[in-house]
Amino acid sequence: MPPSFSTPPPRQLLDSLPPSVDPRLRPFLLRVAWTVEEGSASVVLHPLSEAGYRLAQKHLSLLCRLAKDLRFCLVLGDFKATTSLSPSQQTSPRKEKTKATPRSSSLVHWAGIKEALVLLDSLVQGDRLPQPLLFFGPPGVGKTRLLQRASEKVLGSLYLSSQGFTERVVRAARTNRIGHLKSALSSPPLLLVDDLQALAGRKRSLEVLLVVLTMRIESHLPTLFALDRTPQSLQDFPARLSSRLGQGLSLSIPPLDQESRKKLLQSFARSFPEVKWPPGALSLASGGLTGDVRALQGFVHRYHWGCTRGGLSPKEALAAALGSPKKNHPSLPFLEEVSQALSLLPSALLSKVRHVDLVRARRIWAILLLCREGGSRSSAARIMGVDPSTIAYAVKKGGELWKKDLLFTKTLSALATFHHLSLPFSSPAISSENPTIPQLFPLQEEEL
């Protein structure tokens, strides 16, 4: 039975807000609609507008923390689904102008490693959340480590890779013990399955997974999956299983930023206390390596091997572990300098991802290539792998950003002054007599 509230949950949250909170939250909580998630005690907030949805997303961690203190779990719903809610389910009367439609069962998407850790902590402490939970993101962002962390903290939990799950199904099918396997997988307090997308096309494994997931949802037992693509893009999955997956929470795990990479490197380095690191080594490595967790771990192991068995000095072992970044992109001038100046990965600049920071960096790179000695639109376009008209557009937009974007202006001025290049814009903000290039070599003094 869903819990009954003498005071509406949004009103409880409103009374618990600290004085310094965003003032827009108070009118939002006065008019927000809410329901109780079927099969759980989670309160689902339904913003009545897109602006309210963005506001709730911005302050979701604060609202979840307040809800936890009030002894209920909070989930953010889709604002498009609020037309089906009756006035009694809202904290204040609201007259509906459109015809009621059933509430959508689409996934609730969060994003970020911090939100994943908060969700796991709530799960470990016994909070009832919508099931199942899905973590998705590209390979090497830490999904497996998150699952293993949850498995270590919950007594009696069961962690399986997709290969391990398939092997159990094959063994059970050979011995006619499929029923026993379904019961065994339905009983652990927490079931974790890694690389869920690898089960696509394995008909018998998907049939077992459907039965197990249905039994666990009915028993209110948490189930956690990890996959390397969005749940909606899963192919060769039965419609009923896709429906079960769609009723839970889906959380996107993005690639690690530089600060997270540094903390992870520090965590790996503590495993080898006998090895000394040069000042600023881990900071330098966090800026030069990719966000792949396995690449970071491999770097620490290579450095440890070079110091202990390779007979190398710490600086030599560091250079050997990192490799020469110039060798990775021998025909791409300025790439390493631009990416390091803006704390980005060279591979990110070469990708097709459109993000405000990456677009800014690519425009700086294009302008530097065009302004170098012998540079032209065709040569810059060939190096960047784009059309020459894209270079012309980058220069045009660069002229607009020169007056508006301080980071763009300072970074481009510093790099142009450092390489004695003349820009097609105004005089550089950094003079050639006393150039200061703080972003180019930012990690020289930090220690582990």
N, C-alpha and C positions, 0 to 999 in steps of 0.2 A: 504494500500500500504506500502511495506517495505520502510524504509528511505533510501535515497541515500547519499553516503559519497563522498565529493570532495577529501578527503584524506583517504586512507584505514585506518580502525580502528587500526590495529596493528602498522602502522606507527605513528598514534597519540599517542598510548601508548608508543612507543619507544621514541618519543620526550619528553614525560612527565616523563620518568624514573628519579629518583633521582641519584646523582652521586655515592652514596654508595651502590647501588643495586648490586646483584649478576651479575658479568660480563657475565655469560652464557645466561642471559635473552636477551641481545641485539642481538646476532646472531639468537637466537630462534625467536624473533619477526620479524627479517628480512626475514625469510623463512616460517613462519607459514601461513597456509591457513585459510580462514574464509568464513562464510556464514551468512545470516540473517535468524533467525528462522521464519518459516511460522506461520502467525497469530500473530506475535508479533514483537517488535522492538529490540529483543535481538540479539546481535552479538555472533555467535558461533565460537570459535577458534578450529581449527583442527590441532593438532601437527602432524608432519610428521614422527615421530618415537616414540618408547616407551620411550626412554630417554627424549625426549622433552615433552612427556605427564607427566612423573614424575616431571620434572622441573616446568611445568605449575601448577601442583597440589600443589607443595611446595609453590609457590608464588601466589596462586590464590587470596588470600585475598588482597594482594597489587594490583594486576591487576584489581580486581573488584572495589577497591577504586579509582584507577586512571580513570577507565571507567566511574564511577559515576560522577566524576568531569568533564569529557568530554561529559556528557549528553547522555550516552547510557549504556545499561545493558550488562554485559559480562557473557557468559556461556562457559564452557569447554566441547568440544565434544570428540568423540572417535577417536584416531589416526588411527585406522584400516579403517575408512570410508573416508580418504582423497583421495583415488585413483579416486573418482568420480568427483573431483573438477577440473574445467577448469583452465588454466593458468591465465586467467583474474581475477579469484577469489583469487589469491595468491598475496602476496606482492612482490614476485620476480619470474621470469620465472622458471619453473621446468618441466623437461622432464619426462613423465611417462613411465615406462617400462612395467607395467602390464595393463591388460584390465580393463576398467572402470566398477565399480559395483555400484549399488544404495546405498545411504547413509543409515546406520542403524538407526532405531528409538529407540534403546535401551535407558534405563534410564541413566541419569547422576547421579552418586552416589557421594555425599559428605559425610563427617563423622564428628561428634562433635557437642556439644551443642553451642559452640561459633559461628560456621557457621550457625546453626539454628537461633540464635539471629540476626545475620547479615542479613539473608534472611528475617526474619520477619520485621526488621526495614526497609528494602528496600520495602517490601510489603506495610507496613503502610504508607510510604512516597509516594506511588503511582507509583512506578517503575513497568513496565510491565515485567512479568517473564513468562517463559513457564508454561503452565497449564496442569493438576493440580499439586499441591505440595503434596508430601507424606512424612510424618515423620514415621519411623518405628524403633522399638527397643523393648527390653524385658519390661515386666511390671515394673512400678515403677521408670522409668528413667526420668520422667518429661514431657512426651508428652502432657498429658492433661493440665498441667500448661502452656505449650507453646501455645496451642490453646486458652486457656482462656485469656492469655496475649494479643494475637493478637485480640481476640474478644473485649476486653475492649478498645483497642486503635483505632479501626475502627468503626465509627459511623454507626449504622444501620446494623451491621453484625449479622449473625445468627449462633449460636452454638448449635449443636445437638449431643447427643450420638447415638449410633446405635439403642438402645432401643427406644429413642425418635423419631428417624426417622421412625422406623417400626410402632410405635403407630400412627404417623400422616398418614402413608399410610393406615393403617387399618381403621381409622376413615373416611378418604376420600373415601375409597372403600365402606363403609357402606352407605354413603350419596350420592354416585355417583358424587363426586367432585374431582376425580383424576386430571382432567384437571386444575382445580383451584389450586390444590396443586403443580402441576408442574410449573405453572406460579409463585406461591408464592415463591418457592424455587429457581427459576431462576433469581429473581429480586434483592436480597440483594447484596450490594457491596462486601461482603465477606461471603462465606458459609464455615463452619467448621463442619466436621463430625468425631467424635471420635469412636475408636474401629471398624474400617471398616470391619475387618475380621469376625465380628459377624453377618454380613449380608449374609454370605455364606449359600446357600440353601433357602433363602427367595426370591422366584421367583418374586413376585409382587414388593417387595421393590427394587430389583436389576433392574427391568424394569424401575421403576420411576427414580432411580438414573442414569441410562444410558441416559434417555431423558434429565434430568436436567443437567447433566454434559456436554452433547453435546451442549445444548442451552447456557450454561455459557461459554464454550470455544469459540463458535461463537461470543458471545457478549464481549469477552475479559474480563470477570469478574473472579477474582481469587477464587479458591476453594482449601481448605486445608483439607487433610485427615490424621488421625493417626491410626496406626495399629501395632500389636505386632509381625509381621513376615515380611519377605521380600516380596515385591509386586509380584515377580515371583512365590512365593509358595502359592498364594491364590488359593483355590480350589472352585469348584462349582460357578465360576463367568462366565457370558457369554463372549464369545470371543470378541465381540464388546466392551464390557465394559473394558476388560483387555487391549484391544488396546488403548482405550482412556486414561487409567491410565498410559500406557507405553509411552505416548508422553510428559509427564511432567517431573518434577524434583523429584528425590527420595533421601531422606537424612536419613542416619543412625544415631540414637541417642544411643551412647554406655552408659554403666553404669557409674555413677558418680565416679570420682576419689576422693581421700581424701580431696584435697583442695576445690573442688566443694561441697563436703558434709559439710565441715566446714562452708563455706559461706552460704549454705542453712540453716544449723542449726542456724547461727547467725540471718538470716532473720526470722526464726520461733520464736527465742527467743525474738526479738524486739516486738512481739505481746503481751508479758507479761512483761512490764517494772517494775512491782512491785516485780518481783522475782529476787533474786541475785544468781549469778552463782559462784561456787568456781573457783579459778585460774586454767586455763588449762582444765576446764571441757569439753568445746565444742571440743577442739582439741583432748582430749582423746576419746570422744564419736565418733568423725568423723573417728578415726582409728579402733574403735571396732564394729561399726554398719555397716550394708550392705549399698549398694548404692541405696536402695529402698527409694524413696521420702516419701512414706507413713510410713515406719519404722522410718525415721528421725523425721517426724512430730509427730508420736506416742510417741517417746522418750521425746520430749519437753513437750507434754501434760501430760505424766506420772510424769515428774519432777515437773511441775507446780502443779499438784494435790497433790503430796507428800508434797510440801512445804506449800501450802495454806490450804488444808483440811485434809491431813494425819498426821499433827503434827510432821513432820520429820525435822531434821536439813538439811542444804544444802548437806552435805556429805552423810547423810543417804538417802536422796531423790535421789541423783545421783546414789548411789549403787543400790537402788531399781529400778530406771528407766533403768539402764544398764543391771541389772541382773549379775549373776556370769558367766563370760565367760568359766571358767573351767567346769561348769556343762553342757555346750553345747556339749563339746567333751571330756567326762571323760576318754575314752580309747585311746585317741590320744595324746601321750606325744610330747612335743616340737612344736605342731602345732601353738598354740597361739604365742609363742615366735618368731618363724620364720616369721609368717605373720606380727607381729608387727615390727620386726626388719627391714623388707623390705617394710613396709607400704602397705601391701596387705590384702585382706580379707581371713579369713580361708575357707569360702565357695568357693573362687576362687581356692585355692590349692586343694580342694577336687573335683573340677569339672574336666571335660575332655578337657578344653580349653588349646590349645598349644600356649603360648606366651613366648617370651624370658625371661621376668621377672618371670613368673610362673614356667617355666622349671628350672630356676636357684634356685628358692625357694624349689621346690620339690627335687632337688638333695641335697641341704643342709639338708633338713628334712630326706631324706633317709640315708645320711651319719651319722647324729646324732643318728638315731634309731639303725643303725648297730653298732656304737661305744659305745653305752651305756652298762652298766653292764648287762650281760646276753643277749645282743642283738645278733641277727642272721639274715641271709637273709630271712628265712621263717617268723620270727616274724615281721620284718620290712615290708615284703610284705603283711602280713595279716593286719597290722595296716593301711597301705596305700591303700589296696585294689588292689594290682598289682601282677604281677608274680615275683617270686624270681629272675629270670634273669634280670628283670628291675632294681632291686636293685644293682646287679653286674654291670650293664651298667652305672648306676648313679655314682657308685664309680670310675669306669674307666674314665668317662667324668669329674668327679670332680678332678681327678689328673691332667687332662689337663687344666681345668679352674683355678686350684690353681696358676699356673704360668702366666696366661693371664688376668684373671678377678679380678681386685682389690676389687670390691664390694663383690664378692663371697668369696675371701680369708679373708677379714676383718670380714665379718658377721659370717662365719663358725668358724674362730679363736676365736671371742668374745664369741659365744655361747658355744663352746667346753671348753674354759677356765673357763667360768662361771659355768659349770657343771662338771669340772675336768675330762674331757674326753680326751683320747689320740687319735689323728687322724692318719690315715694310710699314711699321706703325710709328708712334711717337718715340721720343728719346727714352731709353730704358730707365726704369725706376731705380736701378742699381748702377752706379757710375763705374766706368772702367778703371778709374784710378784707385778705387777702394771697393772692390767687389766683395759682397758677402753672400755666400751660398750655403745657408744653413741646412737646406733640405738635401743637399747632395751627399753629405757624409754625416748623417745624424747619429750614428751609433758607435762612437769611438771611445767614450768614457764610461759607458754603463758596465756594471759588473753583474755576474750571475746572482 
